[in-house]
Amino acid sequence: MWIELRGLPHREIDGLPYTIHQTAPGRWHIVIPNCPRYPTGYFLPHAYPNREAALSALEEGPPWDG
């Protein structure tokens, strides 16, 4: 389960905030936004074809394909 912050879904897993981000048309990534452990943020390498697929993966939680 996630919460919405500023229109983006967020989920905390093991103390890290996770969300999704569109990097290009048809490319969505699960990301860790800026936080103390990753000050510049971190993009997980696997790209999803649409927002719904990325949200589904975020809801299922790790491990994510990569």
N, C-alpha and C positions, 0 to 999 in steps of 0.2 A: 504494500500500500504506500502511496505517496501523498504529499501535500502540494498545493499550488502556491508558489511564491512569485510575484510579479508576472503571472501568466505562464510560468514554466513549472513543470512537475519536478519535485525534489523528493529524494528518498535518502535516509541516512542508513548506511550499512557499515558496521564495525567502526563507528565514530567518524566516517567520512561522508560528506554530502555528495550525492550523485544526481545528475539531471541529464536531459538530452539537449542536443544542439544540432541545427541543420548547417552543414558545412558547404553544401552545393545542392542544386536540384537533384532530388532522388538519393541524397546521402545524409543520413542522420547518424550521429554518434552518441554514445553514453559518455558523459564527461564528469570529471570532478572539478567543480568551480574553484576559484581561489579559496584556499583555506590554510591554516597554519602548516599543515604537512606538505601541501603542494601550493606554494605562494603564487605561482604563475598558472595554476590549473593543470589538468591532465586529460587528454583525449584517449579513450580506449580505442585500439586500432580497428576493431570490426565496424563496418558501416552497414546501416540498415536501409532498405529501399524507401521506407516511408515512416512518418511519425508514429503510426499505429504499431508497426513492428518494433520500433525503438522503445515505445512505452510498454509494450508487452514484455520485452526483454528486461526492462528496468523493473517491472513488477515481479518477474520471476526471480530476479537477483542472480548473483554470481553462482557458478562460473559462467562467464560469457565467452562465446566463440571468438576467436581472434586470429 
